[in-house]
Amino acid sequence: MSGHARERLNEDFSNPVRLSLMGSLRAVDEADFKTLKETVGISDSVLSRHLSALEAAGYVRIKKGYVGKRPRTWAKLTSSGQEAFAQHVQALKEITGLA
């Protein structure tokens, strides 16, 4: 690969909330909305906005359903999301000298 590692950073993950969401989802098969909200420490509206952006980019798959009579939303990384995030993290490691 040529060029500096910063050229391989993914702009979709430059926002700290999105970076946190991707990292949280990478650690699990899927996570429900409430768990993500509590893990990242953000409001419902902020979480919804950022999940929608990640879904539109093809990095996250959103699934809606019910547990009993209560509506639930789950999020899961797509395979392209896993790959894009791994490449972003690798570039960060190279930039910081941790690779």
Protein Blocks (a to p, Z undefined) as FASTA:
>chain_A
ZZjfklmpcfklmpmklmmmmmmmmmpmbdcfklmmmmnopafklmmmmmmmmmmnopac
cddddehjbccddddddfklmmmmmmmmmmmmmmnopZZ
